[in-house]
Amino acid sequence: MSDINTFRKNFVGIFPKEPANLTNDTIFRSIPEWDSMAALALIAMLDDEYKIEVEIEELKQANTINELYSFVQSKS
């Protein structure tokens, strides 16, 4: 599993236009570019980069990028 900084870079990569000022404590659903397409892109990125399958309902349990990273670590 990569470190949190690499994970954040992979997360940012799902957006066509890079969101500004993302930190590990950013509530990712508050990112203006966050929408259903971003959620699907996130699921695809997690499958491609980390080889884990995630359901939308599971994503709803995480609020911040850090929580999402912890969730991915628990699935690896």
N, CA, C and O atoms as a Tinker XYZ file with bonds, in Angstrom:
   304  protein
     1  N      0.850000   -1.180000    0.000000    73     2
     2  CA     0.000000    0.000000    0.000000    64     1     3
     3  C      0.890000    1.235000    0.000000    63     2     4     5
     4  O      1.878000    1.305000    0.732000    81     3
     5  N      0.535000    2.181000   -0.810000    73     3     6
     6  CA     1.302000    3.422000   -0.880000    64     5     7
     7  C      1.038000    4.293000    0.350000    63     6     8     9
     8  O      0.123000    4.032000    1.131000    81     7
     9  N      1.852000    5.323000    0.501000    73     7    10
    10  CA     1.650000    6.221000    1.633000    64     9    11
    11  C      0.493000    7.186000    1.339000    63    10    12    13
    12  O     -0.022000    7.233000    0.222000    81    11
    13  N      0.102000    7.941000    2.347000    73    11    14
    14  CA    -1.043000    8.850000    2.234000    64    13    15
    15  C     -0.828000    9.917000    1.166000    63    14    16    17
    16  O     -1.785000   10.313000    0.501000    81    15
    17  N      0.400000   10.391000    0.988000    73    15    18
    18  CA     0.651000   11.431000   -0.022000    64    17    19
    19  C      0.461000   10.895000   -1.436000    63    18    20    21
    20  O     -0.095000   11.580000   -2.294000    81    19
    21  N      0.921000    9.673000   -1.675000    73    19    22
    22  CA     0.706000    9.045000   -2.981000    64    21    23
    23  C     -0.778000    8.788000   -3.194000    63    22    24    25
    24  O     -1.303000    8.993000   -4.289000    81    23
    25  N     -1.448000    8.339000   -2.144000    73    23    26
    26  CA    -2.889000    8.105000   -2.241000    64    25    27
    27  C     -3.614000    9.407000   -2.594000    63    26    28    29
    28  O     -4.496000    9.415000   -3.453000    81    27
    29  N     -3.241000   10.509000   -1.927000    73    27    30
    30  CA    -3.887000   11.799000   -2.210000    64    29    31
    31  C     -3.644000   12.219000   -3.664000    63    30    32    33
    32  O     -4.551000   12.740000   -4.313000    81    31
    33  N     -2.436000   11.999000   -4.177000    73    31    34
    34  CA    -2.144000   12.327000   -5.585000    64    33    35
    35  C     -3.004000   11.487000   -6.526000    63    34    36    37
    36  O     -3.523000   11.999000   -7.518000    81    35
    37  N     -3.155000   10.209000   -6.219000    73    35    38
    38  CA    -4.029000    9.356000   -7.029000    64    37    39
    39  C     -5.475000    9.840000   -6.955000    63    38    40    41
    40  O     -6.187000    9.850000   -7.959000    81    39
    41  N     -5.901000   10.240000   -5.756000    73    39    42
    42  CA    -7.257000   10.762000   -5.567000    64    41    43
    43  C     -7.467000   12.019000   -6.413000    63    42    44    45
    44  O     -8.474000   12.138000   -7.111000    81    43
    45  N     -6.534000   12.940000   -6.354000    73    43    46
    46  CA    -6.642000   14.193000   -7.125000    64    45    47
    47  C     -6.699000   13.898000   -8.617000    63    46    48    49
    48  O     -7.340000   14.631000   -9.371000    81    47
    49  N     -6.035000   12.830000   -9.049000    73    47    50
    50  CA    -6.004000   12.465000  -10.456000    64    49    51
    51  C     -7.342000   12.083000  -11.050000    63    50    52    53
    52  O     -7.466000   11.994000  -12.271000    81    51
    53  N     -8.351000   11.854000  -10.219000    73    51    54
    54  CA    -9.661000   11.486000  -10.768000    64    53    55
    55  C    -10.440000   12.703000  -11.267000    63    54    56    57
    56  O    -11.461000   12.553000  -11.937000    81    55
    57  N     -9.967000   13.895000  -10.946000    73    55    58
    58  CA   -10.666000   15.112000  -11.340000    64    57    59
    59  C    -10.045000   15.701000  -12.598000    63    58    60    61
    60  O     -8.821000   15.791000  -12.701000    81    59
    61  N    -10.886000   16.109000  -13.568000    73    59    62
    62  CA   -10.342000   16.733000  -14.780000    64    61    63
    63  C     -9.556000   18.014000  -14.468000    63    62    64    65
    64  O     -8.511000   18.274000  -15.064000    81    63
    65  N    -10.071000   18.798000  -13.535000    73    63    66
    66  CA    -9.409000   20.031000  -13.106000    64    65    67
    67  C     -9.018000   19.828000  -11.648000    63    66    68    69
    68  O     -9.879000   19.596000  -10.799000    81    67
    69  N     -7.734000   19.915000  -11.356000    73    67    70
    70  CA    -7.250000   19.619000  -10.006000    64    69    71
    71  C     -7.852000   20.565000   -8.970000    63    70    72    73
    72  O     -7.708000   21.782000   -9.082000    81    71
    73  N     -8.524000   20.011000   -7.964000    73    71    74
    74  CA    -9.052000   20.855000   -6.887000    64    73    75
    75  C     -7.905000   21.502000   -6.101000    63    74    76    77
    76  O     -6.853000   20.894000   -5.902000    81    75
    77  N     -8.122000   22.716000   -5.669000    73    75    78
    78  CA    -7.081000   23.456000   -4.940000    64    77    79
    79  C     -7.091000   23.115000   -3.455000    63    78    80    81
    80  O     -8.129000   22.789000   -2.880000    81    79
    81  N     -5.918000   23.195000   -2.857000    73    79    82
    82  CA    -5.756000   23.128000   -1.402000    64    81    83
    83  C     -6.307000   21.864000   -0.744000    63    82    84    85
    84  O     -6.915000   21.946000    0.324000    81    83
    85  N     -6.112000   20.721000   -1.346000    73    83    86
    86  CA    -6.554000   19.486000   -0.714000    64    85    87
    87  C     -5.563000   19.060000    0.348000    63    86    88    89
    88  O     -4.353000   19.065000    0.122000    81    87
    89  N     -6.077000   18.697000    1.495000    73    87    90
    90  CA    -5.261000   18.129000    2.564000    64    89    91
    91  C     -5.851000   16.766000    2.907000    63    90    92    93
    92  O     -6.897000   16.381000    2.385000    81    91
    93  N     -5.182000   16.058000    3.771000    73    91    94
    94  CA    -5.697000   14.756000    4.194000    64    93    95
    95  C     -7.005000   14.886000    4.964000    63    94    96    97
    96  O     -7.776000   13.931000    5.050000    81    95
    97  N     -7.256000   16.074000    5.528000    73    95    98
    98  CA    -8.478000   16.297000    6.299000    64    97    99
    99  C     -9.613000   16.910000    5.468000    63    98   100   101
   100  O    -10.675000   17.233000    6.000000    81    99
   101  N     -9.379000   17.066000    4.165000    73    99   102
   102  CA   -10.420000   17.597000    3.290000    64   101   103
   103  C    -11.603000   16.636000    3.244000    63   102   104   105
   104  O    -11.432000   15.434000    3.043000    81   103
   105  N    -12.790000   17.174000    3.429000    73   103   106
   106  CA   -14.011000   16.387000    3.259000    64   105   107
   107  C    -14.251000   16.320000    1.754000    63   106   108   109
   108  O    -14.646000   17.301000    1.125000    81   107
   109  N    -14.002000   15.132000    1.193000    73   107   110
   110  CA   -13.951000   15.043000   -0.257000    64   109   111
   111  C    -15.287000   15.324000   -0.941000    63   110   112   113
   112  O    -15.300000   15.755000   -2.094000    81   111
   113  N    -16.392000   15.095000   -0.272000    73   111   114
   114  CA   -17.695000   15.423000   -0.880000    64   113   115
   115  C    -17.933000   16.929000   -0.967000    63   114   116   117
   116  O    -18.851000   17.370000   -1.659000    81   115
   117  N    -17.112000   17.724000   -0.270000    73   115   118
   118  CA   -17.253000   19.180000   -0.340000    64   117   119
   119  C    -16.451000   19.782000   -1.490000    63   118   120   121
   120  O    -16.540000   20.984000   -1.738000    81   119
   121  N    -15.676000   18.972000   -2.188000    73   119   122
   122  CA   -14.924000   19.450000   -3.342000    64   121   123
   123  C    -15.934000   19.810000   -4.432000    63   122   124   125
   124  O    -16.765000   18.977000   -4.794000    81   123
   125  N    -15.879000   21.035000   -4.961000    73   123   126
   126  CA   -16.875000   21.448000   -5.960000    64   125   127
   127  C    -16.995000   20.490000   -7.152000    63   126   128   129
   128  O    -18.078000   20.344000   -7.719000    81   127
   129  N    -15.911000   19.847000   -7.527000    73   127   130
   130  CA   -15.925000   18.943000   -8.665000    64   129   131
   131  C    -16.459000   17.550000   -8.322000    63   130   132   133
   132  O    -16.607000   16.710000   -9.209000    81   131
   133  N    -16.749000   17.301000   -7.037000    73   131   134
   134  CA   -17.235000   15.986000   -6.626000    64   133   135
   135  C    -18.655000   15.793000   -7.128000    63   134   136   137
   136  O    -19.536000   16.613000   -6.869000    81   135
   137  N    -18.866000   14.701000   -7.846000    73   135   138
   138  CA   -20.195000   14.333000   -8.325000    64   137   139
   139  C    -20.226000   12.826000   -8.525000    63   138   140   141
   140  O    -19.278000   12.131000   -8.159000    81   139
   141  N    -21.299000   12.319000   -9.100000    73   139   142
   142  CA   -21.416000   10.872000   -9.270000    64   141   143
   143  C    -20.336000   10.322000  -10.198000    63   142   144   145
   144  O    -19.882000    9.192000  -10.017000    81   143
   145  N    -19.927000   11.104000  -11.179000    73   143   146
   146  CA   -18.858000   10.651000  -12.075000    64   145   147
   147  C    -17.528000   10.554000  -11.322000    63   146   148   149
   148  O    -16.745000    9.636000  -11.566000    81   147
   149  N    -17.271000   11.490000  -10.413000    73   147   150
   150  CA   -16.050000   11.433000   -9.606000    64   149   151
   151  C    -16.085000   10.212000   -8.694000    63   150   152   153
   152  O    -15.061000    9.559000   -8.494000    81   151
   153  N    -17.253000    9.898000   -8.141000    73   151   154
   154  CA   -17.382000    8.717000   -7.290000    64   153   155
   155  C    -17.074000    7.447000   -8.082000    63   154   156   157
   156  O    -16.380000    6.556000   -7.591000    81   155
   157  N    -17.588000    7.369000   -9.296000    73   155   158
   158  CA   -17.300000    6.201000  -10.138000    64   157   159
   159  C    -15.818000    6.151000  -10.523000    63   158   160   161
   160  O    -15.216000    5.078000  -10.554000    81   159
   161  N    -15.242000    7.308000  -10.813000    73   159   162
   162  CA   -13.806000    7.367000  -11.128000    64   161   163
   163  C    -12.979000    6.935000   -9.921000    63   162   164   165
   164  O    -11.960000    6.263000  -10.080000    81   163
   165  N    -13.403000    7.309000   -8.725000    73   163   166
   166  CA   -12.713000    6.900000   -7.508000    64   165   167
   167  C    -12.769000    5.382000   -7.349000    63   166   168   169
   168  O    -11.759000    4.752000   -7.034000    81   167
   169  N    -13.927000    4.804000   -7.562000    73   167   170
   170  CA   -14.074000    3.356000   -7.468000    64   169   171
   171  C    -13.157000    2.669000   -8.487000    63   170   172   173
   172  O    -12.507000    1.673000   -8.168000    81   171
   173  N    -13.108000    3.197000   -9.696000    73   171   174
   174  CA   -12.239000    2.620000  -10.732000    64   173   175
   175  C    -10.765000    2.764000  -10.344000    63   174   176   177
   176  O     -9.979000    1.836000  -10.532000    81   175
   177  N    -10.391000    3.930000   -9.802000    73   175   178
   178  CA    -9.007000    4.144000   -9.383000    64   177   179
   179  C     -8.621000    3.170000   -8.279000    63   178   180   181
   180  O     -7.521000    2.617000   -8.297000    81   179
   181  N     -9.510000    2.955000   -7.323000    73   179   182
   182  CA    -9.221000    2.028000   -6.230000    64   181   183
   183  C     -9.048000    0.605000   -6.751000    63   182   184   185
   184  O     -8.206000   -0.147000   -6.260000    81   183
   185  N     -9.842000    0.246000   -7.738000    73   183   186
   186  CA    -9.722000   -1.075000   -8.342000    64   185   187
   187  C     -8.411000   -1.191000   -9.112000    63   186   188   189
   188  O     -7.692000   -2.180000   -8.965000    81   187
   189  N     -8.093000   -0.187000   -9.932000    73   187   190
   190  CA    -6.875000   -0.228000  -10.754000    64   189   191
   191  C     -5.598000   -0.136000   -9.923000    63   190   192   193
   192  O     -4.687000   -0.948000  -10.084000    81   191
   193  N     -5.536000    0.849000   -9.042000    73   191   194
   194  CA    -4.307000    1.132000   -8.302000    64   193   195
   195  C     -4.101000    0.235000   -7.085000    63   194   196   197
   196  O     -2.972000   -0.128000   -6.755000    81   195
   197  N     -5.197000   -0.119000   -6.422000    73   195   198
   198  CA    -5.076000   -0.831000   -5.141000    64   197   199
   199  C     -5.700000   -2.226000   -5.159000    63   198   200   201
   200  O     -5.648000   -2.953000   -4.167000    81   199
   201  N     -6.288000   -2.588000   -6.294000    73   199   202
   202  CA    -6.860000   -3.939000   -6.474000    64   201   203
   203  C     -7.910000   -4.282000   -5.436000    63   202   204   205
   204  O     -7.984000   -5.413000   -4.955000    81   203
   205  N     -8.732000   -3.274000   -5.092000    73   203   206
   206  CA    -9.839000   -3.535000   -4.173000    64   205   207
   207  C    -11.143000   -3.097000   -4.824000    63   206   208   209
   208  O    -11.188000   -2.108000   -5.555000    81   207
   209  N    -12.182000   -3.837000   -4.552000    73   207   210
   210  CA   -13.507000   -3.492000   -5.048000    64   209   211
   211  C    -14.270000   -2.804000   -3.923000    63   210   212   213
   212  O    -14.303000   -3.279000   -2.788000    81   211
   213  N    -14.876000   -1.683000   -4.266000    73   211   214
   214  CA   -15.573000   -0.870000   -3.277000    64   213   215
   215  C    -16.963000   -0.554000   -3.810000    63   214   216   217
   216  O    -17.130000   -0.238000   -4.988000    81   215
   217  N    -17.939000   -0.640000   -2.949000    73   215   218
   218  CA   -19.307000   -0.269000   -3.288000    64   217   219
   219  C    -19.540000    1.189000   -2.889000    63   218   220   221
   220  O    -18.881000    1.706000   -1.987000    81   219
   221  N    -20.466000    1.835000   -3.557000    73   219   222
   222  CA   -20.810000    3.223000   -3.239000    64   221   223
   223  C    -21.186000    3.354000   -1.768000    63   222   224   225
   224  O    -20.793000    4.318000   -1.112000    81   223
   225  N    -21.933000    2.406000   -1.255000    73   223   226
   226  CA   -22.349000    2.461000    0.151000    64   225   227
   227  C    -21.150000    2.470000    1.097000    63   226   228   229
   228  O    -21.186000    3.114000    2.145000    81   227
   229  N    -20.087000    1.751000    0.723000    73   227   230
   230  CA   -18.884000    1.744000    1.547000    64   229   231
   231  C    -18.204000    3.104000    1.529000    63   230   232   233
   232  O    -17.663000    3.545000    2.543000    81   231
   233  N    -18.228000    3.769000    0.381000    73   231   234
   234  CA   -17.621000    5.102000    0.282000    64   233   235
   235  C    -18.325000    6.106000    1.183000    63   234   236   237
   236  O    -17.698000    7.035000    1.693000    81   235
   237  N    -19.605000    5.924000    1.376000    73   235   238
   238  CA   -20.372000    6.862000    2.192000    64   237   239
   239  C    -19.928000    6.860000    3.656000    63   238   240   241
   240  O    -20.251000    7.784000    4.403000    81   239
   241  N    -19.194000    5.832000    4.066000    73   239   242
   242  CA   -18.737000    5.747000    5.449000    64   241   243
   243  C    -17.516000    6.618000    5.705000    63   242   244   245
   244  O    -17.200000    6.920000    6.856000    81   243
   245  N    -16.830000    7.021000    4.648000    73   243   246
   246  CA   -15.646000    7.879000    4.787000    64   245   247
   247  C    -16.027000    9.316000    4.461000    63   246   248   249
   248  O    -16.821000    9.574000    3.556000    81   247
   249  N    -15.448000   10.248000    5.214000    73   247   250
   250  CA   -15.727000   11.665000    4.972000    64   249   251
   251  C    -14.513000   12.416000    4.438000    63   250   252   253
   252  O    -14.637000   13.261000    3.551000    81   251
   253  N    -13.349000   12.107000    4.977000    73   251   254
   254  CA   -12.141000   12.823000    4.587000    64   253   255
   255  C    -11.252000   11.921000    3.732000    63   254   256   257
   256  O    -11.455000   10.709000    3.665000    81   255
   257  N    -10.280000   12.526000    3.090000    73   255   258
   258  CA    -9.322000   11.752000    2.307000    64   257   259
   259  C     -8.576000   10.789000    3.227000    63   258   260   261
   260  O     -8.311000    9.648000    2.848000    81   259
   261  N     -8.242000   11.236000    4.418000    73   259   262
   262  CA    -7.559000   10.379000    5.385000    64   261   263
   263  C     -8.422000    9.174000    5.771000    63   262   264   265
   264  O     -7.913000    8.056000    5.853000    81   263
   265  N     -9.699000    9.383000    6.005000    73   263   266
   266  CA   -10.601000    8.279000    6.338000    64   265   267
   267  C    -10.724000    7.314000    5.160000    63   266   268   269
   268  O    -10.787000    6.099000    5.344000    81   267
   269  N    -10.757000    7.865000    3.960000    73   267   270
   270  CA   -10.811000    7.026000    2.770000    64   269   271
   271  C     -9.539000    6.198000    2.650000    63   270   272   273
   272  O     -9.594000    5.014000    2.318000    81   271
   273  N     -8.397000    6.817000    2.920000    73   271   274
   274  CA    -7.118000    6.097000    2.900000    64   273   275
   275  C     -7.118000    4.972000    3.939000    63   274   276   277
   276  O     -6.693000    3.855000    3.642000    81   275
   277  N     -7.587000    5.257000    5.139000    73   275   278
   278  CA    -7.657000    4.231000    6.188000    64   277   279
   279  C     -8.568000    3.079000    5.777000    63   278   280   281
   280  O     -8.272000    1.914000    6.041000    81   279
   281  N     -9.670000    3.417000    5.134000    73   279   282
   282  CA   -10.593000    2.402000    4.656000    64   281   283
   283  C     -9.893000    1.511000    3.627000    63   282   284   285
   284  O    -10.008000    0.286000    3.682000    81   283
   285  N     -9.172000    2.125000    2.697000    73   283   286
   286  CA    -8.469000    1.363000    1.655000    64   285   287
   287  C     -7.401000    0.470000    2.299000    63   286   288   289
   288  O     -7.228000   -0.681000    1.896000    81   287
   289  N     -6.696000    0.994000    3.285000    73   287   290
   290  CA    -5.700000    0.178000    3.990000    64   289   291
   291  C     -6.342000   -1.036000    4.643000    63   290   292   293
   292  O     -5.765000   -2.123000    4.638000    81   291
   293  N     -7.524000   -0.860000    5.200000    73   291   294
   294  CA    -8.198000   -1.975000    5.873000    64   293   295
   295  C     -8.650000   -3.044000    4.888000    63   294   296   297
   296  O     -8.815000   -4.203000    5.268000    81   295
   297  N     -8.851000   -2.671000    3.630000    73   295   298
   298  CA    -9.291000   -3.612000    2.608000    64   297   299
   299  C     -8.114000   -4.310000    1.928000    63   298   300   301
   300  O     -8.296000   -5.338000    1.275000    81   299
   301  N     -6.909000   -3.757000    2.080000    73   299   302
   302  CA    -5.733000   -4.319000    1.383000    64   301   303
   303  C     -5.206000   -5.539000    2.089000    63   302   304
   304  O     -4.226000   -6.135000    1.643000    81   303
